[in-house]
């Protein structure tokens, strides 16, 4: 990207890939994805909500020649959920996406340096991202990747892209439904910001504090 292409206070113009093998927004209709959106897995589907936000963003352009960034809505975690138990079809989808991307003139122009992929599904889903992406992994080595934790040392085995940015979790529907304690004047049951990784701070202290609150609550109920 040439010096001066980016305005210091305004996001660059971006274009969203529309090829069916690269734009997998249709996956939201799959039963497994619908179920994930209604459950705890919803918090790992930022890729869907990020895509929805970009659709109406003022910096979006429908003229790819005017774009400085290219968003790739392959929705890799939604695809993983939709392909659960149907590995052959899931693998075929990955091959189709890799083939379409490798043939894209906009991708080939800069080797993916100006491409952006977003997914906040981490190792806790059981499969490293590099594995989930399949043949797309090698094509995205130069891309920018949005994930749940930028540059986490835990993700060396699933690293994708040349640089990362942090993408927040989506609100858990169960937590939102129970956000007000029926017998307490406070508005929220619990709220905090930051990492919840138990190995380090602030996650360790947060988990300890939550455990202490739970123990105190249990002790009061047992009296």
Backbone as CSV, one residue per row, in Angstrom:
resi,resn,N_x,N_y,N_z,CA_x,CA_y,CA_z,C_x,C_y,C_z
1,UNK,0.847,-1.177,0.000,0.000,0.000,0.000,0.891,1.238,0.000
2,UNK,0.584,2.164,-0.860,1.406,3.364,-0.993,1.269,4.253,0.233
3,UNK,2.343,4.980,0.569,2.297,5.926,1.668,1.277,7.012,1.349
4,UNK,0.412,7.283,2.306,-0.604,8.305,2.080,-1.944,7.748,1.646
5,UNK,-2.012,6.432,1.362,-3.278,5.835,0.950,-4.299,5.840,2.084
6,UNK,-3.815,5.719,3.336,-4.706,5.640,4.476,-4.845,7.002,5.152
7,UNK,-6.074,7.408,5.385,-6.355,8.619,6.125,-6.216,8.293,7.608
8,UNK,-5.590,9.176,8.376,-5.283,8.882,9.769,-6.525,8.773,10.647
9,UNK,-7.646,9.361,10.240,-8.825,9.362,11.095,-10.038,8.715,10.437
10,UNK,-9.882,8.147,9.269,-11.019,7.543,8.585,-10.635,6.153,8.088
11,UNK,-11.477,5.147,8.318,-11.161,3.816,7.815,-11.018,3.830,6.296
12,UNK,-10.141,3.000,5.756,-9.975,2.951,4.300,-11.196,2.343,3.625
13,UNK,-11.369,2.670,2.377,-12.454,2.057,1.617,-12.180,0.560,1.472
14,UNK,-13.233,-0.212,1.582,-13.074,-1.661,1.492,-14.145,-2.237,0.575
15,UNK,-13.850,-3.421,0.079,-14.745,-4.151,-0.819,-14.958,-5.537,-0.247
16,UNK,-16.177,-6.046,-0.348,-16.513,-7.371,0.178,-16.598,-8.367,-0.970
17,UNK,-15.838,-9.432,-0.861,-15.898,-10.478,-1.883,-17.322,-11.019,-1.987
18,UNK,-17.809,-11.176,-3.213,-19.169,-11.626,-3.414,-19.315,-13.011,-4.012
19,UNK,-18.208,-13.614,-4.446,-18.265,-14.965,-5.012,-18.853,-15.923,-3.983
20,UNK,-19.753,-16.795,-4.385,-20.449,-17.672,-3.443,-19.485,-18.532,-2.627
21,UNK,-18.384,-18.944,-3.221,-17.432,-19.772,-2.486,-16.607,-18.963,-1.488
22,UNK,-16.629,-17.639,-1.629,-15.865,-16.767,-0.729,-16.757,-15.988,0.221
23,UNK,-18.001,-15.768,-0.167,-18.964,-15.083,0.683,-19.964,-16.128,1.185
24,UNK,-19.753,-16.577,2.404,-20.556,-17.671,2.948,-21.629,-17.184,3.912
25,UNK,-22.131,-15.981,3.693,-23.165,-15.444,4.570,-24.430,-16.292,4.537
26,UNK,-24.606,-17.065,3.473,-25.765,-17.949,3.366,-25.754,-19.059,4.421
27,UNK,-24.607,-19.272,5.067,-24.506,-20.322,6.078,-25.372,-20.046,7.305
28,UNK,-25.768,-18.786,7.507,-26.561,-18.467,8.691,-27.924,-19.167,8.674
29,UNK,-28.324,-19.680,7.499,-29.590,-20.399,7.394,-29.453,-21.874,7.748
30,UNK,-28.231,-22.373,7.887,-28.022,-23.784,8.202,-28.472,-24.077,9.635
31,UNK,-29.159,-25.203,9.862,-29.670,-25.531,11.201,-28.602,-25.489,12.291
32,UNK,-27.403,-25.992,12.006,-26.350,-26.013,13.021,-25.905,-24.606,13.396
33,UNK,-25.897,-23.689,12.430,-25.509,-22.301,12.702,-26.632,-21.584,13.443
34,UNK,-27.873,-21.843,13.051,-29.019,-21.265,13.756,-28.988,-21.687,15.229
35,UNK,-28.693,-22.960,15.466,-28.606,-23.465,16.836,-27.454,-22.811,17.588
36,UNK,-26.327,-22.622,16.920,-25.176,-21.981,17.560,-25.489,-20.539,17.940
37,UNK,-26.226,-19.830,17.089,-26.588,-18.449,17.365,-27.534,-18.335,18.551
38,UNK,-28.263,-19.397,18.836,-29.223,-19.382,19.938,-28.617,-19.909,21.242
39,UNK,-27.358,-20.347,21.185,-26.722,-20.921,22.361,-25.420,-20.244,22.717
40,UNK,-24.632,-20.917,23.525,-23.380,-20.340,24.002,-22.349,-20.166,22.890
41,UNK,-22.474,-20.921,21.803,-21.530,-20.787,20.695,-21.676,-19.449,19.963
42,UNK,-22.766,-18.752,20.226,-23.006,-17.450,19.600,-21.832,-16.502,19.830
43,UNK,-21.234,-16.566,21.022,-20.158,-15.636,21.340,-18.937,-15.834,20.444
44,UNK,-18.856,-16.985,19.770,-17.742,-17.263,18.864,-18.092,-16.972,17.400
45,UNK,-19.216,-16.334,17.169,-19.648,-16.061,15.794,-19.580,-14.567,15.459
46,UNK,-18.550,-13.907,15.950,-18.360,-12.489,15.611,-18.253,-12.268,14.112
47,UNK,-17.773,-13.291,13.395,-17.613,-13.164,11.946,-18.926,-12.801,11.268
48,UNK,-20.045,-13.319,11.744,-21.349,-13.010,11.157,-21.764,-11.572,11.443
49,UNK,-21.581,-11.143,12.681,-22.007,-9.804,13.072,-21.075,-8.734,12.500
50,UNK,-19.803,-9.066,12.387,-18.842,-8.169,11.761,-19.223,-7.946,10.299
51,UNK,-19.582,-9.021,9.632,-20.010,-8.942,8.230,-21.262,-8.078,8.093
52,UNK,-22.242,-8.282,8.961,-23.468,-7.492,8.908,-23.175,-6.004,9.078
53,UNK,-22.243,-5.701,9.972,-21.884,-4.302,10.202,-21.219,-3.687,8.961
54,UNK,-20.359,-4.456,8.321,-19.658,-3.940,7.147,-20.597,-3.686,5.966
55,UNK,-21.689,-4.429,5.900,-22.615,-4.270,4.776,-23.136,-2.847,4.655
56,UNK,-23.324,-2.184,5.779,-23.891,-0.827,5.764,-22.880,0.236,6.169
57,UNK,-21.623,-0.158,6.263,-20.589,0.800,6.671,-20.386,1.845,5.577
58,UNK,-20.247,3.124,5.940,-20.093,4.181,4.921,-18.838,4.083,4.071
59,UNK,-17.827,3.369,4.546,-16.591,3.245,3.779,-16.597,2.046,2.837
60,UNK,-17.688,1.317,2.823,-17.780,0.202,1.880,-17.965,0.737,0.471
61,UNK,-17.251,0.148,-0.468,-17.425,0.494,-1.874,-17.797,-0.757,-2.657
62,UNK,-18.631,-0.575,-3.663,-18.991,-1.696,-4.542,-18.133,-1.706,-5.800
63,UNK,-17.195,-0.796,-5.853,-16.240,-0.726,-6.954,-14.887,-1.188,-6.421
64,UNK,-14.522,-2.427,-6.719,-13.309,-3.008,-6.153,-12.050,-2.217,-6.493
65,UNK,-12.055,-1.523,-7.620,-10.864,-0.765,-8.021,-10.612,0.426,-7.102
66,UNK,-11.605,0.820,-6.316,-11.456,1.939,-5.391,-11.083,1.483,-3.985
67,UNK,-11.049,0.182,-3.770,-10.830,-0.351,-2.421,-9.348,-0.484,-2.082
68,UNK,-9.047,-0.262,-0.802,-7.709,-0.500,-0.280,-7.661,-1.776,0.548
69,UNK,-8.810,-2.199,1.042,-8.920,-3.444,1.791,-9.999,-4.323,1.175
70,UNK,-9.813,-5.628,1.285,-10.757,-6.587,0.721,-11.168,-7.555,1.821
71,UNK,-12.445,-7.512,2.168,-12.949,-8.365,3.236,-13.356,-9.714,2.679
72,UNK,-12.927,-10.758,3.360,-13.151,-12.134,2.907,-14.120,-12.826,3.873
73,UNK,-15.415,-12.840,3.570,-16.407,-13.428,4.486,-16.582,-14.936,4.311
74,UNK,-15.495,-15.675,4.488,-15.597,-17.131,4.364,-16.271,-17.750,5.590
75,UNK,-16.406,-16.973,6.681,-17.129,-17.411,7.878,-16.688,-18.804,8.302
76,UNK,-15.402,-18.902,8.612,-14.809,-20.222,8.799,-15.400,-20.997,9.985
77,UNK,-15.779,-20.314,11.068,-16.343,-21.055,12.188,-17.780,-21.472,11.899
78,UNK,-18.560,-20.596,11.265,-19.915,-20.974,10.865,-19.865,-22.154,9.904
79,UNK,-18.884,-22.142,9.018,-18.715,-23.255,8.081,-18.340,-24.532,8.818
80,UNK,-17.506,-24.395,9.855,-17.129,-25.558,10.654,-18.341,-26.130,11.368
81,UNK,-19.180,-25.252,11.926,-20.393,-25.729,12.609,-21.347,-26.397,11.621
82,UNK,-21.515,-25.780,10.458,-22.425,-26.331,9.455,-21.911,-27.658,8.916
83,UNK,-20.589,-27.836,8.901,-20.004,-29.058,8.366,-19.785,-30.136,9.399
84,UNK,-20.191,-29.876,10.649,-20.002,-30.872,11.707,-20.773,-32.154,11.372
85,UNK,-20.049,-33.248,11.281,-20.676,-34.521,10.944,-20.806,-34.732,9.442
86,UNK,-20.366,-33.740,8.665,-20.443,-33.853,7.203,-19.093,-33.443,6.623
87,UNK,-18.060,-34.092,7.061,-16.700,-33.709,6.703,-16.450,-33.629,5.199
88,UNK,-16.948,-34.561,4.387,-16.685,-34.472,2.947,-17.188,-33.163,2.333
89,UNK,-18.401,-32.770,2.678,-18.942,-31.527,2.140,-18.198,-30.313,2.651
90,UNK,-17.784,-30.366,3.900,-17.029,-29.267,4.485,-15.694,-29.099,3.775
91,UNK,-15.017,-30.210,3.516,-13.732,-30.168,2.818,-13.899,-29.641,1.395
92,UNK,-14.983,-30.038,0.748,-15.240,-29.563,-0.613,-15.425,-28.057,-0.635
93,UNK,-16.122,-27.529,0.385,-16.309,-26.090,0.477,-14.997,-25.345,0.633
94,UNK,-14.088,-25.893,1.418,-12.776,-25.277,1.595,-11.983,-25.280,0.282
95,UNK,-12.059,-26.364,-0.444,-11.356,-26.433,-1.725,-11.932,-25.416,-2.702
96,UNK,-13.265,-25.277,-2.708,-13.898,-24.302,-3.594,-13.493,-22.890,-3.255
97,UNK,-13.412,-22.572,-1.956,-13.010,-21.237,-1.525,-11.553,-20.958,-1.900
98,UNK,-10.691,-21.951,-1.708,-9.274,-21.781,-2.046,-9.098,-21.578,-3.546
99,UNK,-9.846,-22.327,-4.337,-9.760,-22.195,-5.786,-10.238,-20.816,-6.243
100,UNK,-11.370,-20.362,-5.679,-11.911,-19.062,-6.061,-10.976,-17.929,-5.662
101,UNK,-10.388,-18.020,-4.464,-9.494,-16.961,-4.001,-8.221,-16.907,-4.831
102,UNK,-7.659,-18.062,-5.138,-6.407,-18.084,-5.907,-6.596,-17.532,-7.318
103,UNK,-7.840,-17.576,-7.825,-8.124,-17.064,-9.167,-8.548,-15.605,-9.163
104,UNK,-8.799,-15.056,-7.998,-9.253,-13.667,-7.908,-8.140,-12.700,-8.281
105,UNK,-8.426,-11.831,-9.213,-7.430,-10.830,-9.615,-7.091,-9.871,-8.490
106,UNK,-8.082,-9.580,-7.631,-7.845,-8.662,-6.514,-6.955,-9.304,-5.466
107,UNK,-7.046,-10.608,-5.305,-6.156,-11.300,-4.385,-4.755,-11.394,-4.977
108,UNK,-4.663,-11.747,-6.232,-3.364,-11.961,-6.880,-2.589,-10.659,-7.028
109,UNK,-3.296,-9.540,-7.065,-2.630,-8.246,-7.253,-1.575,-7.978,-6.186
110,UNK,-1.869,-8.318,-4.927,-0.933,-8.066,-3.834,-0.695,-9.299,-2.975
111,UNK,-1.060,-10.446,-3.497,-0.799,-11.685,-2.771,-1.521,-11.782,-1.439
112,UNK,-2.633,-11.086,-1.304,-3.419,-11.163,-0.075,-3.015,-10.196,1.015
113,UNK,-2.027,-9.339,0.773,-1.587,-8.383,1.789,-2.694,-7.398,2.170
114,UNK,-3.624,-7.158,1.274,-4.698,-6.199,1.541,-6.019,-6.906,1.842
115,UNK,-5.959,-8.177,2.223,-7.165,-8.939,2.532,-7.350,-9.097,4.038
116,UNK,-8.609,-9.114,4.454,-8.956,-9.202,5.873,-9.924,-10.360,6.105
117,UNK,-9.580,-11.202,7.070,-10.433,-12.313,7.500,-10.733,-12.123,8.976
118,UNK,-11.981,-12.348,9.383,-12.361,-12.180,10.787,-13.000,-13.453,11.317
119,UNK,-12.521,-13.916,12.470,-13.135,-15.036,13.183,-12.584,-15.050,14.600
120,UNK,-13.452,-15.004,15.592,-12.975,-15.015,16.977,-13.082,-16.394,17.623
121,UNK,-13.209,-17.428,16.805,-13.222,-18.799,17.322,-11.786,-19.258,17.537
122,UNK,-11.459,-19.637,18.758,-10.088,-20.004,19.077,-9.886,-21.503,19.197
123,UNK,-8.824,-21.877,19.905,-8.487,-23.291,20.076,-9.511,-24.029,20.929
124,UNK,-10.308,-23.278,21.701,-11.258,-23.934,22.591,-12.367,-24.670,21.847
125,UNK,-12.513,-24.415,20.541,-13.535,-25.138,19.773,-13.040,-26.519,19.368
126,UNK,-11.782,-26.843,19.675,-11.286,-28.192,19.481,-10.429,-28.423,18.255
127,UNK,-10.457,-27.480,17.305,-9.680,-27.647,16.076,-8.932,-26.349,15.795
128,UNK,-7.606,-26.365,15.614,-6.857,-25.148,15.312,-7.368,-24.479,14.045
129,UNK,-7.274,-23.168,14.004,-7.776,-22.440,12.845,-7.082,-22.850,11.557
130,UNK,-5.780,-23.074,11.623,-5.061,-23.487,10.421,-5.658,-24.758,9.834
131,UNK,-6.094,-25.668,10.709,-6.728,-26.902,10.252,-8.118,-26.618,9.707
132,UNK,-8.863,-25.753,10.400,-10.224,-25.435,9.958,-10.223,-24.783,8.583
133,UNK,-9.213,-23.979,8.311,-9.152,-23.287,7.017,-8.697,-24.194,5.887
134,UNK,-8.047,-25.286,6.190,-7.618,-26.212,5.153,-6.720,-25.539,4.122
135,UNK,-7.001,-25.707,2.817,-6.146,-25.137,1.775,-6.134,-23.609,1.747
136,UNK,-7.072,-22.973,2.439,-7.059,-21.509,2.513,-5.913,-20.999,3.389
137,UNK,-5.444,-21.839,4.273,-4.414,-21.432,5.223,-3.188,-20.844,4.520
138,UNK,-2.667,-21.570,3.546,-1.478,-21.101,2.836,-1.718,-19.838,2.032
139,UNK,-2.930,-19.673,1.513,-3.247,-18.492,0.715,-3.379,-17.237,1.572
140,UNK,-3.631,-17.421,2.859,-3.874,-16.273,3.739,-2.669,-15.914,4.604
141,UNK,-1.496,-16.413,4.242,-0.312,-16.147,5.056,0.055,-14.671,5.105
142,UNK,-0.389,-13.887,4.113,-0.080,-12.454,4.085,-1.250,-11.584,4.544
143,UNK,-2.371,-12.204,4.881,-3.584,-11.451,5.189,-3.561,-10.880,6.609
144,UNK,-4.488,-9.960,6.858,-4.747,-9.449,8.203,-5.889,-10.289,8.775
145,UNK,-5.730,-10.753,9.997,-6.715,-11.664,10.583,-7.227,-11.106,11.907
146,UNK,-8.557,-10.993,12.007,-9.174,-10.601,13.266,-9.506,-11.847,14.061
147,UNK,-9.060,-11.898,15.322,-9.303,-13.067,16.152,-9.542,-12.648,17.595
148,UNK,-9.827,-13.606,18.473,-10.226,-13.255,19.835,-9.091,-12.651,20.641
149,UNK,-7.851,-13.054,20.373,-6.702,-12.471,21.055,-5.575,-12.260,20.046
150,UNK,-5.149,-11.038,19.913,-4.087,-10.752,18.949,-2.739,-11.227,19.484
151,UNK,-1.991,-11.880,18.633,-0.629,-12.316,18.941,-0.530,-13.162,20.205
152,UNK,-1.516,-14.006,20.434,-1.467,-14.870,21.604,-0.426,-15.965,21.408
153,UNK,0.376,-16.204,22.443,1.407,-17.258,22.342,0.791,-18.648,22.276
154,UNK,-0.497,-18.743,22.627,-1.174,-20.034,22.573,-1.531,-20.433,21.141
155,UNK,-1.444,-19.485,20.208,-1.934,-19.736,18.864,-0.824,-19.996,17.850
156,UNK,0.342,-20.354,18.316,1.433,-20.600,17.382,1.114,-21.747,16.436
157,UNK,0.364,-22.726,16.944,0.036,-23.884,16.109,-1.099,-23.597,15.137
158,UNK,-1.787,-22.474,15.320,-2.916,-22.167,14.438,-2.770,-20.793,13.817
159,UNK,-1.542,-20.292,13.785,-1.328,-18.937,13.277,-1.705,-18.849,11.806
160,UNK,-2.414,-17.793,11.490,-2.818,-17.508,10.117,-2.658,-16.012,9.901
161,UNK,-2.045,-15.630,8.792,-1.911,-14.214,8.497,-0.619,-13.614,9.005
162,UNK,-0.294,-12.445,8.456,0.952,-11.760,8.824,0.778,-10.875,10.042
163,UNK,-0.450,-10.448,10.337,-0.710,-9.662,11.534,-2.157,-9.885,11.966
164,UNK,-2.430,-9.567,13.224,-3.752,-9.828,13.763,-4.311,-8.594,14.453
165,UNK,-5.622,-8.592,14.621,-6.299,-7.575,15.417,-7.330,-8.280,16.282
166,UNK,-7.673,-7.686,17.395,-8.594,-8.336,18.317,-10.041,-8.041,17.952
167,UNK,-10.855,-9.079,17.999,-12.282,-8.980,17.708,-13.044,-9.421,18.958
168,UNK,-13.981,-8.630,19.437,-14.687,-8.979,20.680,-15.648,-10.137,20.515
169,UNK,-15.993,-10.741,21.648,-17.009,-11.787,21.658,-18.395,-11.177,21.430
170,UNK,-19.319,-12.009,20.990,-20.719,-11.610,20.871,-21.408,-11.949,22.189
171,UNK,-22.376,-11.136,22.596,-23.084,-11.370,23.848,-23.729,-12.756,23.859
172,UNK,-23.518,-13.471,24.953,-24.130,-14.777,25.130,-25.619,-14.583,25.410
173,UNK,-26.513,-15.210,24.636,-27.956,-14.984,24.823,-28.459,-15.411,26.199
174,UNK,-27.846,-16.444,26.786,-28.260,-16.889,28.110,-27.876,-15.851,29.166
175,UNK,-26.698,-15.267,29.011,-26.268,-14.235,29.954,-27.149,-12.996,29.835
176,UNK,-27.513,-12.641,28.608,-28.368,-11.476,28.407,-29.759,-11.704,29.001
177,UNK,-30.262,-12.923,28.872,-31.590,-13.229,29.406,-31.600,-13.191,30.932
178,UNK,-30.474,-13.504,31.559,-30.391,-13.551,33.011,-29.597,-12.392,33.584
179,UNK,-29.536,-11.287,32.837,-28.641,-10.202,33.240,-29.092,-9.508,34.521
180,UNK,-30.350,-9.601,34.869,-30.823,-8.966,36.090,-31.159,-10.026,37.132
181,UNK,-30.516,-9.947,38.283,-30.808,-10.896,39.357,-32.174,-10.572,39.951
182,UNK,-33.069,-11.547,40.043,-34.433,-11.276,40.513,-34.507,-10.774,41.950
183,UNK,-33.493,-11.115,42.774,-33.546,-10.726,44.174,-32.476,-9.709,44.551
184,UNK,-31.968,-8.979,43.561,-30.916,-8.004,43.840,-31.234,-6.680,43.167
185,UNK,-30.866,-5.562,43.798,-31.153,-4.240,43.221,-30.236,-3.879,42.066
186,UNK,-29.098,-4.572,41.952,-28.172,-4.215,40.894,-28.732,-4.607,39.530
187,UNK,-28.305,-3.890,38.500,-28.821,-4.121,37.167,-28.209,-5.349,36.523
188,UNK,-26.910,-5.545,36.723,-26.205,-6.641,36.041,-25.761,-7.693,37.059
189,UNK,-25.827,-8.937,36.646,-25.308,-10.012,37.480,-23.805,-9.871,37.661
190,UNK,-23.097,-9.685,36.558,-21.648,-9.554,36.597,-21.184,-8.941,35.285
191,UNK,-20.234,-8.036,35.377,-19.689,-7.439,34.164,-18.212,-7.153,34.371
192,UNK,-17.391,-7.513,33.409,-15.977,-7.150,33.439,-15.462,-7.097,32.016
193,UNK,-14.336,-6.411,31.832,-13.685,-6.330,30.530,-12.268,-6.858,30.676
194,UNK,-11.796,-7.541,29.656,-10.433,-8.044,29.687,-10.357,-9.532,29.417
195,UNK,-9.154,-10.052,29.484,-8.922,-11.462,29.206,-9.456,-12.340,30.326
196,UNK,-9.886,-13.536,29.977,-10.300,-14.519,30.985,-9.407,-15.746,30.956
197,UNK,-8.229,-15.605,30.395,-7.277,-16.715,30.361,-6.811,-16.993,31.781
198,UNK,-6.929,-18.232,32.224,-6.653,-18.537,33.625,-5.167,-18.567,33.965
199,UNK,-4.309,-18.618,32.966,-2.879,-18.752,33.240,-2.237,-17.433,33.629
200,UNK,-2.885,-16.325,33.323,-2.220,-15.043,33.514,-3.231,-13.967,33.891
201,UNK,-2.724,-12.795,34.186,-3.581,-11.681,34.579,-4.062,-10.909,33.354
202,UNK,-5.272,-10.316,33.413,-6.136,-10.252,34.605,-7.081,-11.438,34.753
203,UNK,-7.013,-12.400,33.826,-7.952,-13.508,33.861,-7.935,-14.299,35.151
204,UNK,-6.717,-14.539,35.694,-6.627,-15.342,36.916,-7.359,-14.674,38.077
205,UNK,-7.159,-13.371,38.251,-7.815,-12.650,39.345,-9.318,-12.580,39.145
206,UNK,-9.738,-12.431,37.879,-11.170,-12.362,37.583,-11.839,-13.678,37.934
207,UNK,-11.232,-14.774,37.495,-11.802,-16.079,37.800,-11.851,-16.312,39.316
208,UNK,-10.805,-15.887,40.037,-10.771,-16.059,41.487,-11.874,-15.245,42.156
209,UNK,-12.077,-14.026,41.658,-13.113,-13.164,42.233,-14.503,-13.734,41.983
210,UNK,-14.725,-14.257,40.793,-16.027,-14.860,40.464,-16.272,-16.075,41.349
211,UNK,-15.235,-16.898,41.538,-15.371,-18.077,42.392,-15.696,-17.673,43.830
212,UNK,-15.062,-16.608,44.300,-15.318,-16.134,45.662,-16.761,-15.654,45.809
213,UNK,-17.259,-14.925,44.819,-18.645,-14.466,44.849,-19.615,-15.648,44.874
214,UNK,-19.318,-16.650,44.068,-20.181,-17.839,44.024,-20.189,-18.565,45.365
215,UNK,-19.019,-18.679,46.006,-18.928,-19.348,47.296,-19.686,-18.573,48.370
216,UNK,-19.586,-17.240,48.342,-20.302,-16.417,49.310,-21.810,-16.548,49.128
217,UNK,-22.242,-16.587,47.874,-23.657,-16.733,47.577,-24.179,-18.087,48.085
218,UNK,-23.404,-19.141,47.856,-23.782,-20.477,48.306,-23.839,-20.535,49.828
219,UNK,-22.887,-19.886,50.489,-22.854,-19.885,51.950,-24.088,-19.205,52.525
220,UNK,-24.534,-18.122,51.883,-25.733,-17.415,52.350,-26.985,-18.283,52.168
221,UNK,-27.024,-19.010,51.086,-28.186,-19.862,50.834,-28.266,-21.026,51.805
222,UNK,-27.121,-21.494,52.305,-27.069,-22.632,53.194,-27.354,-22.277,54.641
223,UNK,-27.382,-20.979,54.961,-27.631,-20.556,56.339,-29.082,-20.827,56.764
